[in-house]
């Protein structure tokens, strides 16, 4: 389940690496904050029919995204998805009635911890390989992309949370 999360504003004067990591951590914390204090039922509550978008689905999705970009693309692991199976590329958003919320948050945290350990002390110009094309992709690009991915989905999380209990901000 969601833990109480503290969020730190990124430095406005730090170097490139510290700012990239700071903004990524800021957005990771934002998603966690959007989930704090909600019941399992609320985490499963969809936005508006016919959308299947839920906060629980977003947490599972971001676990998959962290795994894909850090563990697989940058780290070269080639691991399967956590929930993506049988060709359903959006499986993390489906079948949430039976999804285990603790498992979802634990998987998300595990992937974040793995990502941090993997990139620690690695130059921003180090590269991984895009699975689809075999092209190199720099750690710098991955960090920028992850900030964009979280920012976009945190906008979704804002709307979901407001619909669930009227909370705005944060």
N, C-alpha and C positions, 0 to 999 in steps of 0.2 A: 504494500500500500504506500501511498505517498508519505514521505517524511516531511517534517517541517524543514523548509529550505530557506537559507539566507542567500540574498543576491547582492553582489557587489558591482557597483558601476565601474566599467573599464576606465583605465587611466586616459586622460586626454593628452598626455605628453609622452607616454611610453614609446618604446621602439616598436617596430612592425610586429615582431613575434609576440610580444606581450599584449599588444592591442588585439591581434587576431585571436589569441587564446582567451583573452579577457572577454571579448564579445561573444565568442562561442560559449564560454561558461555562463555568461549573462543570459543568453537565450536558453541554454539548458535549464538553468534555474527558473526562468520565466515559465516554462512548460510545467515544471514541478509545482510551482506556486499556483498555477491555474487549476491543478488537481487537488491541492491541499484542502482538507476539511470536508471532502465529499464522500458520500456513501458509495458502495459498489454499484448500486442501482443508478446513481447520478453519473458515475463515470461511464456507464453504458448508455446513457441517454443520448439519442440521436438528435441532430440539429433540427432538421425539418424534413418531413417526407418529401421525396423519396430518398433523400440522402441517408447513408449509413454512417456518416461521420460522427465519431464520439471521441471524448477525451481518452478513453481507454484505447481506442483504435489508434489515436495519434501517438500515444506512448509506445504502443507495439510497433507502429510504423517507424518511429524515430530510433528504436532499438535496431530494427532492420537496416535503416539508413546508416547508423553509426557502424554497424557490422560490415555493410557493403563497402563503404568508403575507406574505413580505417583498416579493419582486419583483412579484408579481401583485396581491395584495389591497392592500397598503400603497402600493406603487409604481405600481400601475395598468397594469403592462406587458401583461397578458393573454397571456403566453407559454404555449405548450404545456408539458406535462410533459416531463421528461427521458426517462423510460421508460414513462410512462403513454400508451398508444396503443390505437387500435382498440377503445375502450370498456372495456378491462380496467383498472379503477380500482386494482387491486392488482398491476399488471405489475411493479413494482419488486421484488416478492417471488418472481416466477416466472422460469422459464428461467435459473436461476443457474449451470447447468453451463457455459454459454457466456458468462456475464457477465464483463466485464473488471474485475478488482478495482482496478487502478490508476485506470481511468476512474471507478469509483464513488467512490473516496476523493477524487480530484481534483474531481469534480462537487460533492461535499459541501463541500469546502473553498472552492470557488468561490462556492457559494451563501451560505456563512457570510460570506465576505469581502464579497460584494455586499450582504448584509443589514446588516453593520456600517457600510459606507459610506453606504447609503441612509438609515439612521436617525440617523447622527451629526448632532448639533446640531438635531435635529427635536424639538419639544415632545411630551411624552407624550400631550397632548390632540389632536395632529394625527390626522387620520383617513384611512383608505383605504375601499374599498367592497367589501362582501361580494358575490361574483359571483352566488351563488344568489338572494339577496333584494334586492340593491341597497342594503341598509342600510349606514350608516356604521359603522366599527369603529375604535376608537382604537388608537394605538401602544401605549398602556399595556395594553389588553386583549390585543393580539397578543403582547406580551412575556410576560404572565402565561400565556397559552395555550401559548406555546412552551416555557416552563419545565415546565408540566404534561405536554406531549407528550414531551419528553425524559425527564422523571422516570419516566413510565409505561414507556417503551420501555427505559430503563436497567434497570428491574426485569427485563424480558425478557432483556436482555443479561447481567445477573448470572446468571440461570439457565442461559442458553446457555453462557457461559464456564465455569461450574462443571461442566456436563455434558461439555464438550470436554476440559478438562484438570484439573479439580478446583479451579481458582483461585476464591477467594472474597474478598470485601472490595473495597477501592478504589472 
